[in-house]
Amino acid sequence: MKPLIAVEWSDWTVETYKASHNADVLPLQDYLDEKLENSSEFFKPNSKTLLIHGDIRNVSNKLIDKILQERFGVKSVDIVTGGAPCESFSMAGHRKEEDERNNLFLNLARIAKHTDAPMFLFENVKGLLSKKSNGIAGQMYQEICDHFEAPSEEGVSYRLASRDKNTVLLKASDYGTPQERERVILVGINSKLEAEFSYPEKTHGKDRQFDYVTVSDALDDLPKYENPKEGKEEVEFGVDIKDEFSEQRKQFLRIMSGKEHGLPEHLEAKKGLLSSHITPGHTDKMVFRMDHIKPGEGMKHAADRLFSENKEHVVKAYFPNKLYAARNRRLFLNKPSFTVTSHCLDEMVHPRFNRGLSPREAARLQSFPDWYQFQGPYVKFHSDPEQDRYEQIGDAIPPLLGYALGKEVVKTLDVLYQQNHLQREKLNI
């Protein structure tokens, strides 16, 4: 599967996508304001993904048509995918009913229906299932489902593979990601086409093909930097897969190293190099605090335990006055991690060392392969408009979850091609 068009508005995420996917970048606002001297170059035949840098609400159907037809020589795509920003749906957010971000999913539906794409895939957080609309819990989810299934002015509509909340809620650890991350995945098939989509079978966990991939499986082979501010932007590194490793660990490391699924051709020069593995800086006070936090405990739970052990002096010396349950949580070695969020730098403590995770360690827990190139600053205040590497990683969808879904999408599309409902269009480039 090859992405033809991508849309992203965060500056550094654009640079990460460009570096990792070898994409050309179209600055949307400059194009719309006719400030690009070379704008015609973006529409010449070219096989590289075109990444539109800007607000998707300003990406018109006309522009989508122009790119598909002039750059790629096609009129449609096999699938349109996307995930609207999750802050208004997340249980950790304000969840306001009138938040304008509630309606950003409309753009995915608009583009899918305009291009008459055979399929769409929409992703969001678990909190979407309980989001209120008109004061009714869960109504927002039903309205989104209804909108995808409603016909456009041209009569294009989609048939959802499932609305069942248990079916559409997938857990990343069930598919080989070392993380207990849950995401809502809606998949639709063009109503005029005859095919079914099956959600991927769970491959990891008790009584399945593999056991869960644990934090230890994911992190233990990386260069062991015990202290804050160790490491450098790129270090020579080769994954050593040993015979005594469990089968799930072997498989995970083969994918992380590029030995399975391969390495993009444009990144061959990065082979044998590990990037983004610099540990975060901490004050001595923070290091001492982390030393008193046990696996599975966060800042608040550790403080409560210390009080019960008559160690109030430790809490007063090393813990802040306001204690957060989700802050400074030490990972278990022998389990998948809890959810990697955009706040993961503050939320996660290494299972072995008294420090937070490096961006590369957080990326491993998300199942990003080691060749993936993260761009931008390592750390920014969370309210800063620039996305640092931790926020980019925490906002992402685990690639191995995407891979499991992608294999099922391909099965559905293959059925449609075999039935001659679709004709493969070659990119004459």
C-alpha positions in Angstrom: 0.0 0.0 0.0 1.3 3.4 -0.9 0.1 6.8 0.5 -0.5 9.2 -2.3 -1.7 12.3 -0.3 -1.2 13.0 3.4 -2.3 16.1 5.4 -0.7 17.4 8.5 -0.6 20.8 10.1 2.1 20.5 12.9 5.4 21.8 11.6 7.7 19.3 13.2 5.4 16.3 12.5 5.6 17.4 8.8 9.4 17.2 9.0 9.2 13.8 10.7 6.8 12.4 8.0 9.0 13.9 5.2 12.2 12.3 6.5 10.7 8.9 7.3 8.4 8.6 4.3 10.4 10.5 1.6 7.5 12.8 0.9 7.3 16.1 -0.9 5.8 18.9 1.1 3.2 21.3 -0.3 2.9 24.4 2.0 -0.9 24.8 1.7 -1.4 28.4 2.8 1.4 29.7 0.5 -0.2 27.7 -2.4 -3.6 29.1 -1.7 -2.2 32.7 -1.4 -0.4 32.2 -4.7 3.0 32.8 -3.1 4.7 29.7 -4.4 6.8 30.4 -7.5 7.2 26.7 -8.3 3.7 25.5 -7.5 3.4 23.7 -10.8 6.2 21.4 -9.8 3.9 19.7 -7.3 1.5 18.7 -10.0 3.9 17.1 -12.4 4.0 13.3 -12.6 5.8 12.0 -9.6 5.7 8.8 -7.5 6.5 10.3 -4.2 3.8 10.9 -1.5 2.6 14.5 -1.5 2.3 15.8 2.1 0.0 18.8 2.3 1.2 21.0 5.2 -1.8 22.9 6.5 -5.3 22.7 7.9 -7.4 20.0 6.3 -10.5 22.2 6.4 -8.7 24.3 3.7 -7.9 21.2 1.5 -10.6 21.5 -1.1 -12.1 18.6 -3.1 -10.8 20.5 -6.2 -7.2 20.4 -4.9 -7.5 16.6 -4.1 -8.7 16.0 -7.7 -5.9 18.1 -9.2 -3.2 16.2 -7.2 -4.6 12.7 -7.9 -5.1 13.4 -11.6 -2.1 15.4 -12.5 0.6 14.1 -10.2 -0.5 10.4 -10.0 -2.7 9.9 -13.0 -5.6 8.4 -11.0 -9.1 9.6 -10.2 -9.5 7.9 -6.8 -7.7 5.9 -4.2 -8.4 2.5 -2.6 -8.9 3.9 1.0 -9.1 7.2 2.8 -7.8 7.1 6.4 -7.6 9.6 9.2 -7.9 10.4 12.8 -9.3 13.7 14.0 -7.6 15.4 17.0 -8.7 13.5 20.1 -8.5 16.2 22.8 -12.2 16.8 22.7 -13.0 13.1 22.9 -10.3 12.0 25.4 -11.3 11.2 29.0 -8.3 13.4 30.0 -9.6 16.4 28.2 -12.5 18.9 28.8 -14.9 16.9 26.5 -16.9 20.0 25.7 -19.9 19.3 23.4 -19.3 22.6 21.5 -15.6 22.0 20.8 -15.0 22.7 17.1 -12.7 19.8 16.9 -15.7 17.5 17.2 -16.5 18.1 13.6 -13.1 17.6 12.0 -14.0 14.0 11.2 -16.4 15.5 8.5 -13.4 16.2 6.3 -12.4 12.5 6.2 -16.0 11.7 5.2 -16.1 14.5 2.7 -12.9 13.4 0.9 -13.8 9.7 0.9 -17.2 10.4 -0.5 -16.0 12.9 -3.1 -13.4 10.5 -4.4 -15.9 7.6 -4.3 -13.2 5.6 -2.5 -14.0 1.9 -2.0 -13.1 2.1 1.7 -12.4 4.5 4.6 -10.8 3.9 8.0 -11.4 6.4 10.9 -9.5 6.3 14.2 -10.0 7.9 17.6 -9.7 7.4 21.3 -11.9 5.2 23.5 -13.5 8.3 25.0 -15.4 8.9 21.7 -17.7 6.0 22.7 -19.0 7.9 25.7 -18.8 11.5 24.3 -22.0 13.5 24.9 -24.1 15.2 22.2 -27.2 17.0 23.2 -26.5 15.9 26.7 -26.7 12.2 25.8 -23.7 10.1 26.6 -22.5 8.1 23.6 -24.5 10.1 21.2 -21.5 11.7 19.4 -20.3 8.2 18.4 -23.7 7.3 16.9 -23.9 10.6 15.0 -20.4 10.0 13.5 -21.5 6.5 12.4 -24.7 7.9 11.0 -22.8 10.6 9.0 -20.5 8.0 7.4 -23.5 5.9 6.3 -25.5 8.9 5.0 -25.3 9.5 1.3 -23.6 12.6 -0.1 -25.2 14.9 -2.7 -23.6 12.6 -5.3 -25.2 9.6 -3.6 -22.0 8.1 -2.2 -22.4 6.4 1.2 -20.6 3.7 3.3 -21.6 0.6 5.0 -19.9 0.3 8.4 -18.2 -3.1 9.0 -19.4 -2.8 12.6 -20.9 -0.3 15.1 -20.5 -2.7 18.0 -18.4 -0.9 20.6 -16.6 -4.1 21.7 -15.7 -4.9 18.1 -14.5 -1.4 17.0 -12.4 -0.9 20.2 -9.0 -2.5 19.6 -6.1 -2.9 22.0 -2.6 -2.5 20.6 -1.1 -5.2 22.8 -3.3 -7.8 21.2 -1.4 -7.2 17.9 2.2 -7.2 19.1 2.7 -3.7 20.4 4.2 -3.6 23.9 1.5 -1.2 25.2 -2.0 -1.4 26.6 -3.3 1.3 24.2 -7.0 1.2 23.1 -8.3 2.9 20.0 -11.7 3.1 18.2 -11.4 2.0 14.6 -14.4 2.5 12.2 -14.1 0.9 8.8 -16.6 1.5 6.0 -17.1 -0.1 2.6 -18.6 1.8 -0.3 -22.3 0.9 -0.3 -22.3 0.1 -4.0 -19.6 -2.6 -3.5 -20.1 -6.2 -2.3 -17.4 -7.2 0.2 -17.0 -7.6 3.9 -14.3 -6.4 6.2 -13.2 -8.5 9.2 -11.4 -6.9 12.1 -8.0 -8.5 12.6 -7.8 -11.6 14.8 -5.9 -11.1 18.0 -2.5 -12.6 17.8 -0.9 -11.9 21.2 -2.0 -12.8 24.7 -2.9 -15.8 26.8 -3.8 -18.8 24.7 -3.0 -17.0 21.4 -0.2 -17.4 18.8 2.2 -15.4 20.9 2.4 -14.1 24.5 2.2 -10.3 25.0 5.3 -8.3 24.1 6.5 -6.8 27.4 8.4 -3.6 28.3 11.5 -5.8 28.9 11.1 -7.3 25.4 10.9 -3.9 23.9 13.6 -2.0 25.7 16.3 -4.3 27.1 18.4 -4.5 24.0 18.8 -0.8 23.6 22.0 1.0 24.8 21.7 1.2 28.5 21.9 4.8 29.6 21.3 4.9 33.3 21.6 8.6 33.9 19.9 11.7 32.6 21.3 13.4 29.5 23.2 10.4 28.2 23.4 9.4 24.6 23.6 11.4 21.4 21.5 12.0 18.3 22.9 8.9 16.4 24.8 6.0 17.8 26.0 2.8 16.0 23.7 0.0 17.0 22.7 -3.4 15.8 19.9 -5.5 17.2 21.2 -8.9 18.5 18.4 -11.5 18.4 19.4 -14.4 20.6 18.2 -18.0 20.4 17.0 -18.0 24.0 14.6 -15.0 23.4 10.9 -15.7 23.4 9.2 -16.0 20.0 7.3 -12.7 20.5 10.4 -10.9 21.4 12.3 -12.3 18.4 9.5 -11.2 16.1 9.2 -7.7 17.6 13.0 -7.1 17.4 13.1 -8.4 13.8 10.5 -5.7 12.9 12.2 -3.0 15.0 15.5 -3.6 13.2 14.1 -3.8 9.7 15.0 -7.4 9.3 11.3 -8.1 8.8 9.1 -5.7 6.7 12.3 -4.1 5.4 13.9 -0.7 5.5 12.8 2.2 3.2 15.2 2.5 0.3 15.8 6.2 1.0 17.0 5.4 4.5 19.6 2.8 3.6 22.3 5.2 4.7 20.8 5.1 8.3 21.2 1.3 8.5 23.1 0.4 11.7 22.4 3.8 13.3 20.0 4.4 16.2 18.6 7.9 16.6 16.6 9.9 19.2 18.1 7.9 22.1 19.0 10.7 24.4 17.8 10.4 28.0 15.9 13.4 29.4 17.4 15.8 32.0 16.3 15.7 35.6 17.2 17.5 38.8 18.7 15.5 41.6 15.4 16.0 43.5 13.5 14.3 40.7 16.0 11.4 40.5 15.7 10.8 44.2 11.9 10.9 43.9 12.0 8.3 41.1 14.2 6.1 43.3 11.3 5.8 45.8 8.7 4.8 43.1 8.1 1.1 42.6 6.9 -0.6 39.4 3.2 0.2 38.8 3.2 3.2 41.1 2.8 6.8 40.1 3.8 9.8 42.1 0.6 9.8 44.3 0.5 6.1 45.0 4.2 6.1 45.9 3.6 9.0 48.3 0.6 7.3 49.9 2.7 4.2 50.5 5.6 6.2 51.9 3.2 7.9 54.3 1.9 4.5 55.4 5.5 3.4 56.0 6.1 6.5 58.3 8.5 8.0 55.7 6.7 11.4 55.5 10.1 13.1 55.4 10.9 11.5 52.1 7.7 12.8 50.6 8.3 16.3 51.9 11.9 16.3 50.6 11.4 14.9 47.1 7.7 15.1 46.1 5.8 18.2 45.0 2.9 19.6 47.1 0.4 18.6 44.4 0.5 14.9 43.7 -0.7 13.5 40.3 -1.6 9.8 40.0 -0.6 9.7 36.3 2.8 11.4 36.9 6.1 9.5 37.3 4.6 6.1 36.8 7.3 3.4 36.8 6.8 0.7 34.2 6.5 -3.0 34.9 9.2 -5.0 33.1 7.1 -8.1 32.6 4.0 -6.5 31.2 3.1 -4.3 28.2 3.3 -0.6 29.2 0.3 1.6 30.0 -0.7 4.1 27.2 2.0 6.2 25.8 0.5 9.7 25.6 1.7 13.1 24.4 2.7 13.7 28.1 4.8 10.5 28.2 8.0 12.3 29.3 6.3 13.3 32.6 4.2 10.2 33.0 6.7 7.3 32.4 9.6 6.2 34.5 12.1 3.6 33.1 11.5 0.2 34.7 15.2 -0.2 35.6 16.7 3.3 35.9 15.7 6.5 37.8 14.8 8.6 34.7 12.2 9.1 32.2 12.2 7.4 28.8 14.2 8.6 25.8 12.2 9.3 22.7 13.5 6.1 21.1 12.3 4.1 24.1 8.9 5.7 23.9 8.9 4.9 20.1 9.7 1.3 20.8 6.7 1.0 23.2 4.6 2.5 20.3 6.2 -0.1 17.9 7.9 2.4 15.6 10.9 0.7 13.9 14.3 1.9 14.8 14.8 3.4 11.3 11.9 5.9 11.8 13.4 9.4 11.9 11.9 11.8 14.4 12.6 15.5 13.8 12.3 18.6 15.9 13.2 19.5 19.5 13.5 16.7 22.1 11.6 18.6 24.8 9.2 21.6 24.7 6.7 22.7 27.3 3.5 21.0 26.6 1.6 24.2 25.9 4.2 25.2 23.3 2.7 25.2 19.7 5.8 23.3 18.6 5.5 19.5 18.9 8.5 17.9 20.5 9.5 14.3 19.7 7.7 12.9 22.8 4.4 14.6 21.8 4.7 13.3 18.2 5.3 9.8 19.4 2.5 9.9 22.0 0.0 11.3 19.5 0.7 8.5 17.0 -1.1 5.2 16.2 1.1 2.2 16.9 2.4 1.0 13.5 1.9 -2.7 14.4 -1.8 -2.0 15.1 -2.0 -0.2 11.7 -0.2 -3.1 10.1 -2.7 -5.6 11.4 -5.6 -3.5 10.1 -3.8 -2.9 6.8 -3.6 -6.7 6.1 -7.4 -7.0 6.5 -8.0 -3.9 4.3 -5.9 -5.6 1.6 -8.0 -8.8 1.9 -11.2 -6.8 1.4 -9.7 -4.8 -1.6 -8.5 -8.1 -3.2 -12.0 -9.5 -3.1 -13.3 -6.3 -4.8 -10.6 -6.5 -7.5 -11.3 -10.2 -8.1 -15.0 -9.4 -8.6 -14.0 -6.7 -11.1 -15.7 -4.1 -9.1 -12.5 -2.2 -9.2 -9.8 -1.8 -11.9 -6.2 -1.4 -10.9 -4.9 1.9 -12.2 -1.2 2.0 -12.8 0.7 5.1 -11.9 2.1 6.1 -15.3 5.1 8.0 -13.9 
